[in-house]
């Protein structure tokens, strides 16, 4: 009977764990609108092995790379930027604006995570309040207008965040989903991939699960 009880507990944990992971993801928040608490030394990676240095940070509003210029936070033009390394954390360009943190790597293939403010949840959080944190950018720089009582109330909650995952496969960026990914799978690995997709504990929203997919990609 004791053995049966233990087996039951193990099975229950197997079903509960994904639910807890999902709840933790939903509750992800930050009291700062930036990835780092302050602007740090950044190595901005450019084509042909070139790089420049700046004081930089990642802005949660849209996942963009910001740098300091004459005391103002400016959004970087990513046209000639491949990525950036800030405080030993590496980010790679995902699109014309967003930078994705390198979560895992195998050869020239990368798993990237773009973390941004969940604007739907944020809007719902401040809905109906006259004074609330204003989070935006314009061509001249960064504006963060935090007002008195609202600052304390909203910062106690923090900005609700969301993670979106991408693969960089030999330089080509794709969102982490089945329809996009399966186009890159090696022919001899397609059956194994189908079996993995039938695993109810595996998830496209879980970085540990996604890191298992490197084996299906061409080296």
MOCORWO-V849642 format. One record per backbone hydrogen bond with DSSP energy under -0.5 kcal/mol. CO is the residue of the C=O (numbers start at 1). NH is the residue of the N-H. E is the energy in kcal/mol with one decimal. If there is no record, write none. Layout:
BEGIN
co->(CO	CO)
nh->(NH	NH)
e->(E	E)
END
This chain:
BEGIN
co->(1	2	3	4	5	6	7	8	9	10	11	12	13	14	15	16	17	18	19	20	21	22	23	25	28	30	33	40	41	42	42	43	43	44	45	45	46	47	50	52	54	54	55	56	57	58	58	59	59	59	60	63	64	64	65	66	67	69	72	72	73	74	76	77	78	82	83	84	84	85	86	88	89	90	91	92	96	97	98	98	100	101	101	104	106	108	108	109	110	110	111	111	112	113	113	114	114	116	117	118	119	120	121	122	123	126	130	133	134	134	136	138	141	143	144	145	145	146	147	147	148	148	149	150	151	152	153	154	159	160	162	164	165	166	167	167	168	168	169	171	172	174	175	177	178	180	181	182	184	186	187	189	190	191	192	193	194	195	196	198	199	203	205	206	207	208	209	210	211	212	213	214	216)
nh->(5	6	7	8	9	10	11	12	13	14	15	16	17	18	19	20	21	22	23	24	25	26	27	28	161	159	60	56	87	44	54	45	85	52	82	83	49	50	46	44	42	56	68	40	66	35	60	62	63	64	117	99	59	66	76	57	74	72	69	74	142	67	78	80	81	93	45	86	91	43	89	90	86	102	84	100	78	65	94	95	92	103	113	111	109	170	171	106	112	168	103	104	166	101	115	116	164	162	119	122	123	124	125	126	127	129	132	135	136	145	143	141	138	136	146	134	147	148	150	151	151	152	153	154	155	156	157	158	30	118	116	114	176	112	169	174	110	170	172	173	169	167	177	181	182	183	184	185	218	189	190	193	194	195	196	197	198	198	199	200	202	206	207	210	211	212	212	213	214	215	216	217	186)
e->(-2.2	-2.1	-2.3	-2.1	-2.1	-2.3	-2.3	-2.3	-2.3	-1.8	-1.3	-2.3	-2.5	-0.6	-0.7	-2.3	-2.6	-2.0	-2.3	-2.5	-1.9	-2.2	-1.8	-1.1	-2.7	-3.9	-3.0	-3.3	-1.1	-0.7	-1.9	-0.7	-2.3	-1.7	-3.0	-1.1	-0.6	-1.3	-3.1	-3.2	-3.6	-0.7	-2.0	-2.4	-2.9	-2.4	-0.6	-0.8	-2.2	-0.7	-2.8	-2.6	-2.7	-0.5	-2.7	-1.9	-3.2	-1.7	-2.9	-0.6	-0.7	-2.6	-0.7	-0.5	-1.7	-2.4	-2.2	-0.5	-2.9	-2.6	-2.3	-0.5	-2.6	-2.9	-2.3	-3.2	-0.6	-0.5	-2.6	-1.1	-2.9	-0.7	-2.0	-2.7	-1.9	-0.9	-0.5	-2.6	-0.5	-2.6	-3.1	-1.2	-2.5	-2.8	-0.6	-0.5	-2.1	-2.6	-1.3	-2.6	-2.6	-1.9	-2.1	-1.7	-0.7	-2.0	-0.6	-0.6	-0.6	-1.3	-2.0	-1.3	-2.4	-1.7	-0.9	-1.9	-0.5	-0.6	-1.2	-1.3	-0.6	-1.2	-2.1	-3.1	-2.4	-1.5	-0.9	-3.0	-1.7	-2.9	-2.2	-3.1	-2.5	-3.3	-0.7	-2.6	-2.4	-0.8	-1.8	-0.5	-3.0	-2.8	-1.6	-2.4	-2.4	-0.7	-2.4	-0.8	-0.6	-2.3	-1.3	-2.0	-2.0	-1.9	-2.0	-2.1	-0.9	-0.7	-1.7	-0.7	-1.6	-0.9	-0.6	-2.5	-2.1	-0.5	-1.3	-1.8	-0.9	-0.7	-1.7	-1.7	-2.0)
END
